[in-house]
Structure formats: structure tokens, C-alpha cells
Amino acid sequence: MMLGFFYPSASVSFLPSEAFKMPKIFNYAKVRASLASVGSGTTTPYQTTFNYTPSLTSPGLVNPGVLANPNLKPLRTTTFEVGVETKMLNSRLGFDIALYTGETKNQILSRRLDQSSGYSAAIFNLGRVNNKGIEIALNGTPVKTSKSFSWTVFATFSANKNVIKEVDSAVVLRTGPTGGGQIVANVGGSMGDLYGRGYLRAPDGQIVYDAATGFAKLAPDVVYLGNTIPKWRTSMGHTFKYKQLSLNVLFDAQYGAVAYSLSNYKLSEQGKNTATLPGRYNGIIGNGVIQNADGSYRPNNVVASDIDNYYRSHFGIDNAEGNTFSTDFIKFREANLDYTFSQKVASKLGVQRLSVGVYGRNLFIWTKWPIFDPEFGTLAGTDIVQGFETAQFPSTRTFGFNLTIGL
């Protein structure tokens, strides 16, 4: 049986800087537009037919854990993009801006199933998802002197918003380790929406506490905790050059996402987190309200003396919201200091180019994420999962020395 796929694309560009006489400030100007359709049938085999899989513990074959879908369709994404690119001030300043909108149909995903069905997940096509976004790249040379000194800057910014337009029903794409945490796809929502057990709150958003114990109360159902995909990402790099010496530094950041931390839950449950220090000797009054018998609310004034269970009500196994934090960060991603020897010195050594340098990566991070690094990736089988940090290892700070020889 032969299958055929047709994914057309078209693009057009125009150079106003060559077609018209533009102000002298502009050295180059280009506008472009493109319409493209791309697709994928997934790289994972046997998603449309039942098959046995090799056992990892004993000789033989076992039933598959994922339910195949004989009606699976290939993913298709259609994107329209427009952009502008310019260079100005004798190419001392340039920028590239792109706006795009796209629609993805039949995205191939797996949904969680009740284990009693004999399968842990089922392959399915997600109906329709719309994406809109912007990408900006800037570069410039603020300083360039005749004494062999220059300072160049480059920066990038990207933002994306996606909305699920069609899906047959709310779909649980991934479940977390505790607290009922789950990634859910629902009409009107976005890919990466995180739900889980959370606080019972008053109409004004304050946490409701138990009038007898002073513990935080939990809502009867899962609540929306945020989205695990950043709203935007940005980066900025600087290059300083003086004669043969060069210094490069790179910073980047992300904003607008959240994730659940299993490590925070475990450390808090065991009293190893500094957030659990208040109240250990004299009790504590939680910041929130208590619901009165008539349905009204009053400020919480109940002293919780059972500190262990008080903090379990906030950070325990049942409360996903208490262990969900922002993954916003600013990173000092990289720095390089290099010295390039003159051509005269390189020639004497029998080479065309010779440079030495030192570098460092993951040098520092500014973040409110409680455990090591918010830019984590949790392995689940062969997938790297966003949204659930489980027993994260510290990220690595690297220092090194490099020697470059051009023959």
C-alpha cells in the first residue's frame, strides 16, 4: 500500500532598498511573506497496529502498554508569516521582525487511560490548535573606534500564544507524581495547561483555613495552576573587542510559565525546607480567612499548633498548588575571553591562526524556583516532560580552556 503526502509552500520577498531611493539612514530593507504547509506521521513505529514488545525482565514478549489507533492521521501545520529586515547607519544597526499565525490539525498525542483497561495510554489525534507569535532579532554596534575597540550587541525575543480550538473532550495528556497534577488539553485552553489539587479560596482569592485546626483547606476538585510553556523568551549578548582580545557574554531569560516540584514537596514534608521554620516553637496563624457558619468570612485567627500537619496542608502530597512555582529566570548563560595571536606570531609557529581562551557556562541564575534550576527536563520513558520536576539533579556549571589552531 502506497501513501502520498502533499505539503505545498510558497514565499515572496521584496527589496525596497533596491527598488526605491530610500533615506540615507537605510542601507538595506527587505519585506517577505510565506505560506507553508508541513506535516509529520511521527517517528515512532507501530502506532496504528497492535504489536507485542520485548520484555525487559525476562525472555519473551509482552502486551503493549499503549493502545494503537488504526485511524491515525498525519499531523499537518499550515503557517502564514510576514517579516521585515533592515540594516541602518552603515550597518551599525539592524533588526529582523517576523509575525506568524498557524493552525495545527491532527497533532499526534497520547492520552492517559485507566490501568484496568490493560493500557496506560492511547494514541489519538488532537483536533485543531491555533498559534500566533512574534520573533525579533536585533544587532548593533554602539561603539567602534579607530583605536581597535568595538562593542557589538545582539538580542532576540520570541513570544507565542496557542489556543485549542477543537478536541472531542478534555484530554489528560500527562499525570504528575502527586497532588492530582495533570496536563490537560481542553477547548479554549492552551497546550501545557496544568491542573491539580489546590487551595479552597474565598471569593476574593484568599486561602480558607479550618476553624478548628488552623490548617489550609483544599478545594474538592482540581484547579487551574497555570501553563507550563513560557509566554516569552529573550536573550542578549555582548562582544567587546580590543585589538586581539575579545570578551563575549550571553544572558537569557524566560517568563510566564509554572511547574510542579516534587523535590519541594519531599523537603517540606520532612522539615528540611527553610519555608517550614516559622511556627515550630509557638505555632502559626496562616495568612487567609475562615468561613463563618452564615457563609461570610473573617480573617484567620486560629493558631495552628500541629506544625507538621499545618505544613503538610500547604506542601503535602495532596496539594499540587502549594508545590507549583514560577519557572521565570534570568541566566548568565555564558562568558568567553579569548586572545588571538598576531599573524606574525602564528606564522613563526607554522600555523595560519592561533588563539587561546577561557570560558564558563551556566555561571549564575536569578529565579524564585526553589530547587536548583527551573530549566529542568524530567524523563518519562523516551519523553522529556515539562511541568513536573521529579528528583532533579543540580545543573552543571562549567569552566574550561580552549586552544584554537588553524593549519
Secondary structure, 3 states (H helix, E strand, C coil): CCCCCCCCEEEEEECHHHHCCCCCCEEEEEEEEEEEEEEECCCCCCCCCCCCEECCCCCCEECCCEECCCCCCCEEEEEEEEEEEEEECCCCEEEEEEEEEEEEEEEEEEEECCHHHCCCEEEEEEEEEEEEEEEEEEEEEEEECCCCEEEEEEEEEEEEEEEEEECCCCEEEEECCCCCCEEEECCCCCCCEEEEEEECECCCCCEEECCCCCCECEEEEEEEEEECCCCEEEEEEEEEEECCEEEEEEEEEEECCEEEEHHHHHHHHCCCCHHHCCCCCCCECCCCEEECCCCCEEECCCCECCHHHHHHHHHCCCCCHHHEEECCEEEEEEEEEEEECCHHHHHHCCCCEEEEEEEEEEEEEEECCCCCCCCCCEEECCEEECCEECCCCCCCCEEEEEEEEEC
